[in-house]
Amino acid sequence: MERVRPNWSWYWGIWALMGLYMASWDLALYPSASILRFLVMNLLQNGTWGLLGLFLLWLANHHPIESFAWAQWRTWSLHLLASVVVAAIGLFLAYVISLLMQSAEMNKPLTLAMVLKGLPRFYRAYFHTNLLFMWGVVAAFHGLRIYRKYKTRELVTAQLEARFAEAQNQALRMQLQPHFLFNTLNSISALVHSNPDGADEMISRLGDFLRKTLDEPHGQLVTLRKELAFIQDYLAIEQIRFQERLRVDIQVPTELMDLRLPSFILQPLVENALKHGLSDRPQGGTLCLRARREPGHLVLEVQDDGDGFVAGREGVGLTNVRSRLGLLYKGNYLLEILGGAGHGTLVVLRLPLEQPGESGP
């Protein structure tokens, strides 16, 4: 069971403020009395109650009230009894302190008869107020305990959600990488008989590419520079298959290169442009990759002049891109596919510059 440590500066500060408040109360009732006497007396009384309150805190730490259920009646009874006893002892000590201060001021010794004479009236006048103070100590402790428990649970929940989202994101990434690898191997297979030299070069480039990919630490976010380097390596592999039929135009300002975006997010968009837009065209076409900065956003565009987008033809790549962006940006992004049959395809990706929690390498 976790122990709660109160903030002692707050604890003693509140008792000191109570002492000052009660001193002002006494001065309002007896304006001709000594200010110093009332101040010292009330600070001593409240300091005594604060010391006795430590026992209630200790008890609450070892036997906390967990709920309002009937099964907790023993704990409730224990705290009720303890607060009554502490209030009674505290009030008696406060009464003795007031008599000692009065005797010292009048230069008279304190006798048992003096103590017993006014004690019943003192208890009738102040016991319920003092008991309320003790209940306040117990209530404040449990309020602090519940608050810390809630904040801890909130933090743990947030951490679990972040880890779950990261695990989902990692799973989606790992799903994309075999997808990319299988598609590349299919391209190699298609070249083995028609262009053995091209297939051999493609295998060599793929090996270099995979080695570089495995050696790189994988963060959730990477710089645009690193993502473009990855895309250029990928296009170098595809260029072997397309030969002169593929023309690539990359328009990315240098000042945007250090902005971050989700890793492996552009490759499925580029692959879709090649597969669905350009691969079946004898004359091939142009793939254009652009980036620009808008207020608070990074905008990326992947465009081809091929056969055009056909609605409902989203595959694993685009589905995973949407899923990853949803996990990372909670809906604060735009992925739009524009175009039509015979008019090419334009994919617009608009990402916020405020990055998710984890940064990339």
TASULNOR-V772112 format. One record per residue. SS is DSSP state (hx for helix, st for strand, lp for the rest). D_CENTER is the distance of its C-alpha to the mean C-alpha in whole Angstrom. Layout:
BEGIN
ss: (SS,SS)
d_center: (D_CENTER,D_CENTER)
END
This chain:
BEGIN
ss: (lp,lp,lp,lp,lp,lp,lp,hx,hx,hx,hx,hx,hx,hx,hx,hx,hx,hx,hx,hx,hx,hx,hx,hx,hx,hx,hx,hx,hx,lp,lp,lp,lp,lp,hx,hx,hx,hx,hx,hx,hx,hx,hx,hx,hx,hx,hx,hx,hx,hx,hx,hx,hx,hx,hx,hx,hx,hx,hx,hx,hx,hx,lp,lp,lp,lp,lp,lp,lp,hx,hx,hx,hx,hx,hx,hx,hx,hx,hx,hx,hx,hx,hx,hx,hx,hx,hx,hx,hx,hx,hx,hx,hx,hx,hx,hx,hx,hx,hx,hx,hx,hx,hx,hx,hx,hx,lp,lp,lp,lp,lp,hx,hx,hx,hx,hx,hx,hx,hx,hx,hx,hx,hx,hx,hx,hx,hx,hx,hx,hx,hx,hx,hx,hx,hx,hx,hx,hx,hx,hx,hx,hx,hx,hx,hx,hx,hx,hx,hx,hx,hx,hx,hx,hx,hx,hx,hx,hx,hx,hx,hx,hx,hx,hx,hx,hx,hx,hx,hx,hx,hx,hx,hx,hx,hx,hx,hx,hx,hx,hx,hx,hx,hx,hx,hx,hx,hx,hx,hx,hx,hx,hx,hx,hx,lp,hx,hx,hx,hx,hx,hx,hx,hx,hx,hx,hx,hx,hx,hx,hx,hx,hx,hx,hx,hx,lp,lp,lp,lp,lp,st,st,st,hx,hx,hx,hx,hx,hx,hx,hx,hx,hx,hx,hx,hx,hx,hx,hx,hx,hx,hx,hx,hx,hx,st,st,st,st,st,st,st,lp,hx,hx,hx,lp,lp,lp,st,st,st,lp,lp,lp,lp,hx,hx,hx,hx,hx,hx,hx,hx,hx,hx,hx,hx,lp,lp,lp,lp,lp,lp,st,st,st,st,st,st,st,st,st,st,lp,lp,st,st,st,st,st,st,st,st,lp,lp,lp,lp,lp,lp,lp,lp,lp,lp,lp,hx,hx,hx,hx,hx,hx,hx,hx,hx,hx,hx,hx,hx,hx,lp,lp,lp,st,st,st,st,st,st,st,lp,lp,lp,lp,lp,st,st,st,st,st,st,st,st,lp,lp,lp,lp,lp,lp,lp,lp,lp)
d_center: (25,22,24,23,24,25,25,28,29,28,30,33,32,32,36,37,36,38,41,41,41,44,46,46,47,50,51,51,53,55,55,58,57,55,52,51,52,50,47,48,49,45,43,45,45,41,40,42,40,37,38,39,36,35,36,35,31,32,34,30,28,31,31,28,29,27,28,31,32,36,35,34,37,38,35,35,39,38,36,39,42,40,39,43,44,42,43,47,47,45,47,50,49,48,52,53,51,53,56,56,55,58,60,60,60,63,64,65,64,62,64,63,64,62,59,60,62,59,56,56,56,53,51,52,51,48,47,44,43,42,41,38,37,37,35,33,32,31,29,27,26,25,23,21,21,20,17,16,16,14,11,11,12,9,7,9,9,5,6,10,9,8,11,13,12,13,16,17,17,19,21,22,23,25,27,28,29,32,32,33,35,37,38,39,41,43,44,45,47,49,50,51,55,55,54,54,53,50,49,49,47,44,44,44,42,39,40,39,36,34,35,33,30,30,30,27,24,22,18,16,18,21,23,26,28,27,27,30,32,31,32,36,36,36,38,41,41,41,44,46,46,47,49,50,49,45,45,41,40,37,36,33,34,33,31,28,28,25,23,20,20,19,22,25,24,28,30,30,31,34,35,35,37,39,40,40,42,44,45,47,49,52,52,48,46,44,40,38,35,33,30,30,28,27,26,22,23,24,27,28,32,33,37,40,43,44,45,42,39,40,38,36,37,33,33,30,29,28,27,24,24,23,21,19,18,17,14,13,14,14,17,17,20,24,26,29,33,36,39,42,45,47,45,42,38,36,32,30,26,24,21,18,19,15,14,11,8,11,14,18,21)
END
